[in-house]
Amino acid sequence: MDASQKYYDVVGQELQDRQVVPGLWARAVAETGNEGAEARARYIKLRVADLVEEARIETERLQAARKRQAEAAKLQQSHTSRPAWAIFAGIALLLIITFSVILGVSQANHEVAVQGIISAAERASAFKNNPEAMKTLLHYYRATDLGTGKTDGEIISEITNLPPDKLLSLVNMEAAWRIRRASDPKPSN
């Protein structure tokens, strides 16, 4: 059966039941100039086109609803995977402490680094709404090979599109970079 045949069947049944759409019937009569077979044929074409359009709109509505459901499921899944953030933050904290002990970082710088890592998971999930955090990551990108040849807009776009685990990794690398910079002897002028 042709896909449009079902619409002709519906219109045929409507005509048999004398359940025409008044506005479409008036249009068919106006376009043909009579109320006979020509108007009836024109009405059928108009009504089938109307039903096809209604079906298209309903299909788009259903697709949009499915897309919203998929996005909600994806968001729900990302919320349920948050315990992994704690593991990443713990590992990063351990690495930073080890790294700072090896380098002999001063107590004050060590405390700053540890505080930075403790909040790394929080910063990774909330940095998009935090201009200072974005500025810090942007500065890190510019100071490393990550930002070579890229505009600020390209860097920001790249950062905002990172998956959560990569974002946390970036935040941790930035914190380690800050510790190294703090422990480097300052050049005397």
CORCORTA-V473363 format. One record per backbone hydrogen bond with DSSP energy under -1.0 kcal/mol. CO is the residue of the C=O (numbers start at 1). NH is the residue of the N-H. E is the energy in kcal/mol with one decimal. If there is no record, write none. Layout:
# CORCORTA-V473363
co=CO nh=NH e=E
co=CO nh=NH e=E
This chain:
# CORCORTA-V473363
co=2 nh=5 e=-1.1
co=4 nh=8 e=-1.6
co=5 nh=9 e=-2.3
co=6 nh=10 e=-1.9
co=7 nh=11 e=-2.4
co=8 nh=12 e=-2.7
co=9 nh=13 e=-2.2
co=10 nh=14 e=-2.4
co=11 nh=15 e=-2.5
co=12 nh=16 e=-2.2
co=13 nh=17 e=-2.4
co=14 nh=19 e=-3.3
co=21 nh=25 e=-2.5
co=22 nh=26 e=-2.6
co=23 nh=27 e=-1.9
co=24 nh=28 e=-2.6
co=25 nh=29 e=-2.5
co=26 nh=30 e=-2.4
co=27 nh=31 e=-2.6
co=28 nh=32 e=-1.8
co=29 nh=33 e=-2.6
co=36 nh=40 e=-2.2
co=37 nh=41 e=-2.7
co=38 nh=42 e=-2.5
co=39 nh=43 e=-2.8
co=40 nh=44 e=-2.2
co=41 nh=45 e=-2.0
co=42 nh=46 e=-2.5
co=43 nh=47 e=-3.2
co=44 nh=48 e=-2.6
co=45 nh=49 e=-2.2
co=46 nh=50 e=-2.1
co=47 nh=51 e=-2.5
co=48 nh=52 e=-2.6
co=49 nh=53 e=-2.2
co=50 nh=54 e=-2.3
co=51 nh=55 e=-2.3
co=52 nh=56 e=-2.2
co=53 nh=57 e=-2.4
co=54 nh=58 e=-2.3
co=55 nh=59 e=-2.4
co=56 nh=60 e=-2.3
co=57 nh=61 e=-2.3
co=58 nh=62 e=-2.4
co=59 nh=63 e=-2.4
co=60 nh=64 e=-2.5
co=61 nh=65 e=-2.1
co=62 nh=66 e=-2.5
co=63 nh=67 e=-2.4
co=64 nh=68 e=-2.4
co=65 nh=69 e=-2.3
co=66 nh=70 e=-2.6
co=67 nh=71 e=-2.6
co=68 nh=72 e=-2.4
co=69 nh=73 e=-2.4
co=70 nh=74 e=-2.5
co=71 nh=75 e=-2.5
co=72 nh=76 e=-2.6
co=73 nh=77 e=-2.5
co=74 nh=78 e=-2.2
co=75 nh=79 e=-1.8
co=76 nh=80 e=-1.8
co=81 nh=84 e=-1.4
co=82 nh=85 e=-1.8
co=83 nh=87 e=-1.4
co=84 nh=88 e=-2.6
co=85 nh=89 e=-3.0
co=86 nh=90 e=-2.4
co=87 nh=91 e=-2.6
co=88 nh=92 e=-2.8
co=89 nh=93 e=-2.5
co=90 nh=94 e=-2.3
co=91 nh=95 e=-2.6
co=92 nh=96 e=-2.6
co=93 nh=97 e=-2.5
co=94 nh=98 e=-2.5
co=95 nh=99 e=-3.0
co=96 nh=100 e=-2.9
co=97 nh=101 e=-2.2
co=98 nh=102 e=-2.4
co=99 nh=103 e=-2.1
co=100 nh=105 e=-2.5
co=106 nh=110 e=-2.6
co=107 nh=111 e=-2.5
co=108 nh=112 e=-1.9
co=109 nh=113 e=-2.5
co=110 nh=114 e=-2.8
co=111 nh=115 e=-2.5
co=112 nh=116 e=-2.2
co=113 nh=117 e=-2.1
co=114 nh=118 e=-2.7
co=115 nh=119 e=-1.6
co=117 nh=120 e=-1.8
co=119 nh=123 e=-3.1
co=120 nh=124 e=-2.9
co=121 nh=125 e=-1.6
co=122 nh=126 e=-1.8
co=123 nh=127 e=-1.9
co=126 nh=129 e=-1.4
co=127 nh=130 e=-2.1
co=130 nh=134 e=-2.2
co=131 nh=135 e=-2.4
co=132 nh=136 e=-2.2
co=133 nh=137 e=-2.4
co=134 nh=138 e=-2.6
co=135 nh=139 e=-2.5
co=136 nh=140 e=-2.3
co=137 nh=141 e=-2.5
co=138 nh=142 e=-2.5
co=139 nh=143 e=-2.0
co=141 nh=147 e=-1.7
co=145 nh=148 e=-1.1
co=147 nh=150 e=-2.0
co=151 nh=155 e=-2.4
co=152 nh=156 e=-2.9
co=153 nh=157 e=-2.3
co=154 nh=158 e=-2.4
co=155 nh=159 e=-2.7
co=156 nh=160 e=-2.8
co=157 nh=161 e=-1.3
co=159 nh=162 e=-1.5
co=163 nh=167 e=-2.6
co=164 nh=168 e=-2.5
co=165 nh=169 e=-1.9
co=166 nh=170 e=-2.4
co=167 nh=171 e=-2.6
co=168 nh=172 e=-2.5
co=169 nh=173 e=-2.5
co=170 nh=174 e=-2.5
co=171 nh=175 e=-2.0
co=172 nh=176 e=-2.4
co=173 nh=177 e=-2.4
co=174 nh=178 e=-2.1
co=175 nh=179 e=-1.9
co=176 nh=180 e=-2.4
co=177 nh=181 e=-2.4
co=178 nh=182 e=-2.2
co=179 nh=183 e=-2.1
co=180 nh=184 e=-1.3
